[in-house]
Amino acid sequence: MGVFAYDDEHPSTVAPAKLYKALAKDADSIIPKMIEAFQSVEIVEGNGGPGTIKKLTLVEGGKTGYVLHKVEAIDEANLGYDYSIVGGTGLDESLEKVSFEIKVVPGPDGGSIGKVNVKYYTKGDSVLSEAVREETKSKGNGLFKAIEGYVLANPDY
């Protein structure tokens, strides 16, 4: 198994606590409202805390698929949320899993910065392709922007 990692940052005008709440606590209800491809988010194992596995069902290119999202850690005091994509039709066959460590920190002018560390765990001797890395990064950026957009569009959130 190989491990490939990268770090990314997403600046936002949304205050850290509010952005964290949307990303870590309310994303299950926000994502299907903001991204048409997402059909549902359902808990298939656990109670919402670490160890919980969620099934995210989506339709892309006319095909229905899903990913299994495992909550790894929740650190409300430090605005941290870690999860992994551990299975499903949306996980590339060369990957064992993709892990995301997210932390929201204060940014300029009352906003925040979403810091993300992504680790790709490949199966056997598989090499992480640039296409898989770029697709995952693009989808992650899209999720962040959709959730941020929801908060900005709903000032009473």
Salt bridges, closest charged atoms under 4 A:
ASP8 OD2 - HIS10 NE2 3.80
GLU9 OE2 - LYS115 NZ 3.32
ASP26 OD2 - LYS21 NZ 2.72
ASP28 OD2 - LYS54 NZ 2.91
GLU60 OE1 - LYS139 NZ 3.45
GLU76 OE1 - LYS25 NZ 3.04
GLU101 OE2 - LYS119 NZ 3.81
GLU130 OE2 - ARG133 NH2 2.99
GLU134 OE2 - ARG133 NH2 2.69
GLU135 OE2 - LYS139 NZ 3.05
GLU148 OE1 - LYS145 NZ 3.31
